[in-house]
């Protein structure tokens, strides 16, 4: 009899655990990734609008841009990815990620944002600025300092 009671108790606990597991939202823990240019930043700097092209769509001869409002949170991380001459991989010009502060993310930056959903809101977990060098006229301009050097220690330009 003790064994039957134990089996019933284990069975009841299993059903309870399964029921609790089903009550968790289906999208809990899921993330979304969006890439585009920062089109605007709110005055309080707590939200920004991302202009995203993709999946590639054309309507009436124009590329469709999806505008997404994304909120920042206390846990939002910030980074920049840029090419460096002396990368840890040993390859000259390889991409390397550097942590940055939120003050180094600017309007019109091209970024990738990893988000989570909070109801209908998108909340940024990580914002990565993609630093792409401008087309260069000569090799000597490659090592000149530019606006990226202030944001990215060790960047190529």
HELIX and SHEET records of a PDB file:
HELIX    1   1 UNK A    2  UNK A   22  1                                  21    
HELIX    2   2 UNK A  102  UNK A  104  5                                   3    
HELIX    3   3 UNK A  139  UNK A  143  5                                   5    
HELIX    4   4 UNK A  147  UNK A  151  1                                   5    
SHEET    1   A 7 UNK A  94  UNK A  99  0                                        
SHEET    2   A 7 UNK A  77  UNK A  84 -1                                        
SHEET    3   A 7 UNK A 121  UNK A 130  1                                        
SHEET    4   A 7 UNK A  66  UNK A  71  1                                        
SHEET    5   A 7 UNK A  47  UNK A  52 -1                                        
SHEET    6   A 7 UNK A  32  UNK A  41 -1                                        
SHEET    7   A 7 UNK A 110  UNK A 118 -1                                        
SHEET    1   B 2 UNK A  58  UNK A  59  0                                        
SHEET    2   B 2 UNK A  62  UNK A  63 -1                                        
END                                                                             
